[in-house]
Amino acid sequence: PEVRLVWAFALWDFDGDDLIGIPDVKCGVDLITNSTTYINETALPLKEDDLLEMLDPYELEEIAKAVILEIDPEGHGIDFLAFKGAVDKMPDFLFNFGMPT
């Protein structure tokens, strides 16, 4: 389980500074929702309505702030121990995290 936790943390620490901050969450949500304006259309072909359904930069910022503040009310960023504490409150997280043991 510890390996899964380390990997899950690393997946969200996009800038590698050992903190999950607002820019990291924005990047992750951006990738999950395909909201970036710099989409590689070869890898992700777009349909006409796709652009209308994407999150705008303001929405991405608000989502990222809400996620960070939920785990880190001071808003300094989520370190590994805070991440572990949040995951400990979600018993199914490590089980559902798709990495074989």
Salt bridges, closest charged atoms under 4 A:
GLU61 OE1 - LYS26 NZ 2.84
GLU62 OE2 - LYS65 NZ 3.96
GLU74 OE1 - HIS76 NE2 3.45
ASP88 OD2 - LYS84 NZ 3.34
